[in-house]
Amino acid sequence: MAETREVTAAVLVIGNEILSGRTRDANLQFLATGLGEVGVRLREARVVSDDHAAIVAAVNALRATYDYVFTTGGIGPTHDDITSAAVAAAFGLPLVRHPGAETRLRGHYRPEDVNAARLRMAEMPEGADLIDNPISLAPGYRIGNVFVLAGVPRVMQAMFDGIKHRLAGGPPVLSRSLPLFVPEGAVAAGLAEVQTRHRGVDIGSYPFFRHERFGTVIVARGTDADAIADAIADVRALALSLGAEIGDEAS
């Protein structure tokens, strides 16, 4: 049987407020989970400031490397919302007022409340396809393999939920996790051997400290449930050989 090609994605988080620490990014985990559900592997995430050249460079690098790119932030009505202009420049396209987006905005606001700032939210690269925004109306858009989404988590999530099932992905990405009450260094060598025996499964280890105890969560990810189960069984056997206490498994 032919091997299914892995479909990949990157997320580009845009905004000075993220880099300054003023705002905590709440979108990356949501996107990673949602992409995995439709068989798209999130392989890279970047954070860039509200800098035109930096956004252009990042968009071009990521769209040339991955099947899909999702940007969050910088498409509002204020002077520092420069994502759309930068994305247009990255594609070598003019920034235009999208007639469909303008119609939505004019239909949403009273005529006396439609101003130049609000109409900036209708400016997009020429040829962009709209992404619906059921929360606050101002749409995102897709151009090429780049999806431009809002930064506000509730709005971004609604936008993504509207498009994720139209993405051409592979089999859903599954995962199982097993906490071991043993320091990461104690399982490192044995875990490397488990990974060697299960090359079709991504096995990661993540240390924790809780209730005054050190431990390590082992996470097995892949598209084959049986292969993941076999890998977790080997991790259990490794833990038992080390005399480590095993916690409750989670998916």
JOCOR-V383779 format. One record per pair of residues at least 24 apart in sequence whose ideal C-beta (glycine too) atoms are under 8 Angstrom apart, sorted by the first residue. I is the first residue (numbers start at 1). GAP is how many residues later the second one is. D is the distance in whole Angstrom. If there is no record, write none. Layout:
I_GAP_D ; I_GAP_D
This chain:
4_166_5 ; 4_167_7 ; 4_219_8 ; 5_165_7 ; 6_35_6 ; 6_164_6 ; 7_32_6 ; 7_33_5 ; 7_34_7 ; 7_60_5 ; 7_61_8 ; 7_160_8 ; 7_161_7 ; 7_162_5 ; 7_163_5 ; 8_32_7 ; 8_33_5 ; 8_34_8 ; 8_35_5 ; 8_57_8 ; 8_58_5 ; 8_59_5 ; 8_60_7 ; 9_26_5 ; 9_31_5 ; 9_32_7 ; 9_33_5 ; 9_34_7 ; 9_57_5 ; 9_58_6 ; 9_59_4 ; 9_60_7 ; 9_61_7 ; 10_32_7 ; 10_33_6 ; 10_34_4 ; 10_35_7 ; 10_36_7 ; 10_52_4 ; 10_55_7 ; 10_56_5 ; 10_58_8 ; 10_59_5 ; 10_60_7 ; 11_31_7 ; 11_33_8 ; 11_34_5 ; 11_35_8 ; 11_58_8 ; 11_59_5 ; 11_60_8 ; 11_61_7 ; 12_33_8 ; 12_34_5 ; 12_35_8 ; 12_36_7 ; 12_43_8 ; 12_46_5 ; 12_47_7 ; 12_50_6 ; 12_57_6 ; 12_58_7 ; 12_59_5 ; 12_60_7 ; 13_32_7 ; 13_33_7 ; 13_34_4 ; 13_35_7 ; 13_58_8 ; 13_59_5 ; 13_60_6 ; 13_138_8 ; 14_33_8 ; 14_34_6 ; 14_35_8 ; 14_36_7 ; 14_41_6 ; 14_57_6 ; 14_58_7 ; 14_59_4 ; 14_60_4 ; 14_69_5 ; 14_137_7 ; 15_32_8 ; 15_34_7 ; 15_35_6 ; 15_58_4 ; 15_59_6 ; 15_136_6 ; 16_33_5 ; 16_34_5 ; 16_64_7 ; 18_29_6 ; 18_55_7 ; 19_28_6 ; 19_30_6 ; 26_127_4 ; 27_45_5 ; 27_122_8 ; 27_124_7 ; 27_126_6 ; 27_129_5 ; 27_130_8 ; 30_123_7 ; 30_126_8 ; 30_127_6 ; 30_130_7 ; 31_39_6 ; 31_41_8 ; 31_129_7 ; 34_126_6 ; 34_127_7 ; 34_130_5 ; 35_33_8 ; 35_129_7 ; 35_132_8 ; 35_134_8 ; 36_136_7 ; 36_137_4 ; 36_139_8 ; 37_127_7 ; 37_135_6 ; 37_136_8 ; 38_126_5 ; 38_127_6 ; 38_129_5 ; 38_131_4 ; 38_134_7 ; 39_130_3 ; 39_131_4 ; 39_132_5 ; 39_133_5 ; 39_134_7 ; 39_184_7 ; 40_27_7 ; 40_28_6 ; 40_127_6 ; 40_129_4 ; 40_130_8 ; 41_132_6 ; 50_24_6 ; 50_30_5 ; 50_31_8 ; 50_32_6 ; 52_30_6 ; 52_33_7 ; 52_34_5 ; 52_37_7 ; 55_27_7 ; 55_28_6 ; 55_31_4 ; 55_32_7 ; 55_35_8 ; 56_30_5 ; 56_33_5 ; 56_34_5 ; 59_27_7 ; 59_28_6 ; 59_31_4 ; 59_87_6 ; 60_30_5 ; 63_27_8 ; 63_81_6 ; 63_82_6 ; 63_83_5 ; 66_79_8 ; 67_78_6 ; 67_101_8 ; 68_77_6 ; 68_78_8 ; 68_79_7 ; 68_99_7 ; 69_76_6 ; 69_77_5 ; 69_78_7 ; 70_76_8 ; 70_77_5 ; 70_79_6 ; 70_90_7 ; 71_75_7 ; 71_76_7 ; 71_77_5 ; 71_78_6 ; 72_77_5 ; 72_78_7 ; 72_79_5 ; 72_84_6 ; 73_77_7 ; 73_78_3 ; 74_77_7 ; 75_46_7 ; 75_63_8 ; 75_65_7 ; 75_73_6 ; 75_74_8 ; 75_75_6 ; 75_76_8 ; 76_45_7 ; 76_62_8 ; 76_74_8 ; 76_75_8 ; 77_40_4 ; 77_41_5 ; 77_43_5 ; 77_44_6 ; 78_39_7 ; 81_39_7 ; 83_65_6 ; 84_39_6 ; 84_40_5 ; 84_41_7 ; 84_64_7 ; 85_38_8 ; 87_38_6 ; 87_56_6 ; 87_59_6 ; 87_61_6 ; 88_36_7 ; 88_37_4 ; 88_38_7 ; 90_56_8 ; 91_34_6 ; 91_52_6 ; 91_53_6 ; 91_55_8 ; 93_32_4 ; 93_33_5 ; 93_34_7 ; 93_50_7 ; 94_31_7 ; 94_32_5 ; 95_28_5 ; 95_29_7 ; 95_30_6 ; 95_31_8 ; 96_27_7 ; 96_28_7 ; 96_29_8 ; 96_30_5 ; 97_25_5 ; 97_26_6 ; 97_27_8 ; 98_24_5 ; 98_25_7 ; 98_26_5 ; 98_30_6 ; 98_32_7 ; 98_43_7 ; 100_30_6 ; 100_39_8 ; 101_29_6 ; 101_37_7 ; 101_38_5 ; 101_40_8 ; 104_33_6 ; 104_34_8 ; 104_35_6 ; 105_32_7 ; 105_33_7 ; 108_29_5 ; 124_24_8 ; 131_28_5 ; 131_31_7 ; 131_32_6 ; 132_27_7 ; 132_30_5 ; 133_25_7 ; 133_26_6 ; 134_24_5 ; 134_28_7 ; 170_53_7 ; 171_52_4 ; 172_51_7 ; 173_48_6 ; 173_49_7 ; 173_50_6 ; 174_47_7 ; 174_48_6 ; 174_49_7 ; 174_50_8 ; 174_51_6 ; 174_54_6 ; 174_77_8 ; 175_44_6 ; 175_45_7 ; 175_46_4 ; 175_47_8 ; 175_53_7 ; 175_76_7 ; 176_43_7 ; 176_44_5 ; 176_52_5 ; 176_53_7 ; 176_56_5 ; 176_73_6 ; 176_74_7 ; 176_75_5 ; 177_40_5 ; 177_41_7 ; 177_42_5 ; 177_43_8 ; 177_72_7 ; 177_73_5 ; 177_74_7 ; 178_39_7 ; 178_40_5 ; 178_42_8 ; 178_54_6 ; 178_57_6 ; 178_58_7 ; 178_61_8 ; 178_68_7 ; 178_69_7 ; 178_71_5 ; 179_29_7 ; 179_36_6 ; 179_37_7 ; 179_38_5 ; 179_39_8 ; 179_67_7 ; 179_68_3 ; 179_69_7 ; 180_35_6 ; 180_36_5 ; 180_37_8 ; 180_38_6 ; 180_55_8 ; 180_59_5 ; 180_64_5 ; 180_65_7 ; 180_66_6 ; 180_67_7 ; 181_32_6 ; 181_33_8 ; 181_34_5 ; 181_63_6 ; 181_64_4 ; 181_65_8 ; 181_66_7 ; 182_32_8 ; 182_33_7 ; 182_34_6 ; 182_57_7 ; 182_60_6 ; 182_62_4 ; 182_63_8 ; 183_24_7 ; 183_31_5 ; 183_32_8 ; 183_33_7 ; 184_32_5 ; 186_56_6 ; 186_58_7 ; 187_29_6 ; 187_31_8 ; 187_51_6 ; 187_52_7 ; 187_55_7 ; 187_57_7 ; 190_48_4 ; 190_51_7 ; 190_52_7 ; 191_27_7 ; 191_44_7 ; 191_47_7 ; 194_37_6 ; 194_40_5 ; 194_41_6 ; 194_44_6 ; 197_34_8 ; 197_37_7 ; 198_29_6 ; 198_32_7 ; 198_33_4 ; 198_36_7 ; 200_24_6 ; 200_27_5 ; 201_26_5 ; 201_27_6 ; 201_30_5 ; 203_28_6 ; 203_32_8 ; 215_32_7
